[in-house]
Amino acid sequence: MITRRTHVTLLAASLLLTGCGGGAVAGTAGMPTPSPEPSRTTPSPEMSVEAAPQQIPGLGPKTWAKIPAGTRQAVVVTGRGRDSSASTVVLYERTAAGWQAGASWPAHNALKGWSDHHLAGDLRSPVGVYTLTDAGGLLKDPGTKLPYDRGAGFTSPGTGFEGEPLAGSFDYVIAINYNRQPGTSPLDWTRPLGAGRGGGIWLHVDHGGPTHGCVSIAEKHMKVLLRTLDPELRPVVVMGDAKSLAG
């Protein structure tokens, strides 16, 4: 019988190999219906105000088809290039007026860029749309509405690819539901697609260099994300290089 202590020890070792911690691909749905054009042709003060877009800029029809119809929050991670570890994160929220964009944050993704078929150890982040249901970290809950698991299993020793210390990287994490069981701690090691397809893909605190497969942003931005995401708004992460997302 595997004890909780043994589970955490095994998981900590696996985190050193994968770099992060990580579910299931979000369901598909149709594209949002655009608002009808106003019938008046004479400009008015109301018409002069630019409306929020009905779709998130940069996302093509294939990507849109993977976003669940009920989703009202989307963390969009846009990679600079297919083989680049640099990316940008923007949190969008859908309102009656359309999709409203938040601030743009610099981010890191995997060392070798992106993959449409992520495999364990390939040093690429998985392209796709994934639900966000669970959070955790080494530090206490900063005030998130997501279930939050705090524990020593989020310790991140060692150094990154550029020699930077990894300490503090897992102070705050949000599990990306790629090849994991939603509704469990980010530390849960269940891999529905099998261990060969990798896992342990998180949003976590940036350590100043590329990741093994996760997406990392500054600690202050992780706190904002944790405090803003709301399970009732069915948040997802939309992630990939710009060309893939536009498909």
Order of alpha helices (4+ residues) and beta strands (2+ residues): alpha-alpha-alpha-beta-beta-beta-beta-beta-beta-beta-beta-beta-beta-beta-alpha-beta-alpha
